[in-house]
Amino acid sequence: MTDEKEIRDAIEREKHPARRHTRSELRSLENDLRKIYEFGDEKELMQFLRGIGLKDESPRFAEVVNVFRSLRRGKR
């Protein structure tokens, strides 16, 4: 049953890409970002951003990467 719901949700996301994420999807994205920040690198962040649909030429893409760089500099 869960697999069917996941498949339906995935199809719905494809039909309506501007659809907002569910709370569980947002939690999952937050966890992924937290792991990338703690253990990953800039390249991994960029792959993640592309995976969620941000394009390299998007201003938001550049903004997120710049924030990541700033946070990483302060972490050292």
C-alpha positions as CSV (number, residue, x, y, z in Angstrom):
1,M,0.0,0.0,0.0
2,T,2.8,2.4,0.9
3,D,4.5,1.7,-2.4
4,E,1.3,2.6,-4.3
5,K,1.0,5.9,-2.4
6,E,4.6,6.7,-3.2
7,I,4.1,6.0,-6.8
8,R,0.9,8.1,-7.0
9,D,2.7,11.0,-5.2
10,A,5.6,10.7,-7.6
11,I,3.3,10.8,-10.6
12,E,1.4,13.8,-9.1
13,R,4.7,15.7,-8.6
14,E,5.6,15.1,-12.3
15,K,2.2,16.4,-13.4
16,H,2.4,19.4,-11.1
17,P,6.1,20.3,-10.5
18,A,5.2,23.6,-8.7
19,R,3.3,21.6,-6.1
20,R,4.4,22.2,-2.5
21,H,6.1,19.4,-0.6
22,T,4.5,17.5,2.2
23,R,5.9,17.8,5.7
24,S,7.6,14.4,5.5
25,E,9.2,15.4,2.2
26,L,10.4,18.6,3.7
27,R,11.9,16.7,6.7
28,S,13.7,14.4,4.4
29,L,15.1,17.3,2.3
30,E,16.2,19.0,5.6
31,N,17.9,15.8,6.8
32,D,19.7,15.5,3.4
33,L,20.9,19.1,3.6
34,R,22.1,18.7,7.2
35,K,24.1,15.6,6.2
36,I,25.6,17.5,3.2
37,Y,26.5,20.4,5.4
38,E,28.1,18.2,8.1
39,F,29.8,15.6,6.0
40,G,29.6,16.6,2.4
41,D,31.2,19.1,0.1
42,E,30.1,21.7,-2.4
43,K,30.0,19.3,-5.3
44,E,27.6,17.1,-3.4
45,L,25.4,20.1,-2.5
46,M,25.3,21.0,-6.2
47,Q,24.2,17.5,-7.2
48,F,21.5,17.7,-4.5
49,L,20.2,21.0,-5.8
50,R,20.1,19.7,-9.4
51,G,18.2,16.6,-8.1
52,I,15.5,18.8,-6.6
53,G,15.1,20.7,-9.9
54,L,17.3,23.8,-9.5
55,K,19.2,24.7,-12.6
56,D,22.8,25.8,-12.5
57,E,21.9,29.1,-14.1
58,S,19.2,29.9,-11.5
59,P,19.9,32.8,-9.2
60,R,18.7,30.7,-6.3
61,F,21.2,27.9,-7.1
62,A,24.0,30.4,-6.9
63,E,22.6,31.9,-3.7
64,V,22.5,28.5,-2.0
65,V,26.0,27.6,-3.0
66,N,27.3,31.0,-1.8
67,V,25.6,30.5,1.6
68,F,27.1,27.0,1.8
69,R,30.5,28.4,1.1
70,S,30.2,31.1,3.7
71,L,28.9,28.7,6.3
72,R,31.8,26.3,5.6
73,R,34.4,29.0,5.9
74,G,33.0,29.9,9.3
75,K,32.9,26.3,10.4
76,R,36.7,25.8,10.2
